[in-house]
């Protein structure tokens, strides 16, 4: 069974607002409103990335907030997506996905931007 929580605890001596200003979660960046108590949570449901605590802290995010592309049922380009294979197609075009990979040093964003133009 997956334990579902939505609670952020900053590291000792670290202020939550300092961490959040530095690295945003997908629901903050995309402004989907599907986080717990978000403006669209009642209508569309709470996003699995916002409550999937098994990956909490990965890439510096709250729950699945910075690994949303690996979680089934998140929003991609205006629709909830299913399988990882299906999501992979959409997520590679996502600005947030590229932002996280760049911030984590997985890809260099500038060369990628020149290929997209």
Secondary structure, 3 states (H helix, E strand, C coil): CCCECCCCCCCCCCCHHHHHHHCCCHHHHHCCCCCCCCCCHHHHCCCHHHHEHHHCCHHHCCCCCCCHHHCCCCEECCEECCCHHHHHHHHCCCHHHHHHHHHCCCCCHHHHHHHHC
